[in-house]
Amino acid sequence: MPHSIEILLVEDNPGDVELTREALHESKLHIDLHVVDDGDEALAFLRHEGAYREAPRPDLILLDLNLPRTDGRAVLREVKSDPALRPIPVVVLTSSGADRDIAQAYALHANCFVTKPIGLDQFLTIVRSIEQFWLTIVKLPPET
């Protein structure tokens, strides 16, 4: 059986979660999508804490910035400051298109910044494009 690709989606909007799930469902790749809805849960997942003790190491993180409790900026800061997590690519996928948010995300070492489009078809296209680029073109770092 081919290696499954583990994606951690950190998103508090149930509609965006379902759209992402739908877009990835059509993939020819074997993708396991793990979803958490706030920054605290994301960090627990990544650190294998509590209910996430057996969680896999994600190959890719899709991260919203505006989250309850710990926001996406803080999650990004923690991921990129932890030597064990730093190699995991983080795609910021957020409704913000503000220059300040873009600059801050890159300053915190996001691997890319994508603004969620408003329309359904455009959203699906964006997620499929992320999948195409990050999971078929780019060589992801091996698990350490």
C-alpha positions, 0 to 999 in steps of 0.5 A: 500500500502506498504511503499516505500523505498526512495533512493537518488542517487547522481551521475553525470554519466548518464550511471551509473544513468540508470544502477542503475535505471535498477538494482533497477527496477527489485526489489520486493520492492517498491523503489522510486529513486530520482536522483541529479547530483551534491553535491549542489543539493544533499544538497538542496534535503536533506535540503528540499530547493528550488525545493526540498521543498517537497522531501522525507527523503531518507532511503538510499543515494548512493553517488559518490565522484567525483561530479561537484560543491560540491563533494561527500566528502563534501556532506558526511561531511555535512550529517554526521555532521547534527544530523537530517541527520546523521542516513541516511545510506550513501553508497559511490558508486564510480569509485575510489578504491584508499586507500586514498579515502576509508580511507577518506570516512570512516573517514567521517563516510560513512556506506560503500564504494563500487568501481563501477566495469567496466563491465555492469553485474558486475555493476548490480550485485553490485547495486542489492547486495547493495539493498539486503543488505541495504533494506532487511537485515539491519534494517534502522533507523526510520525517526525522 
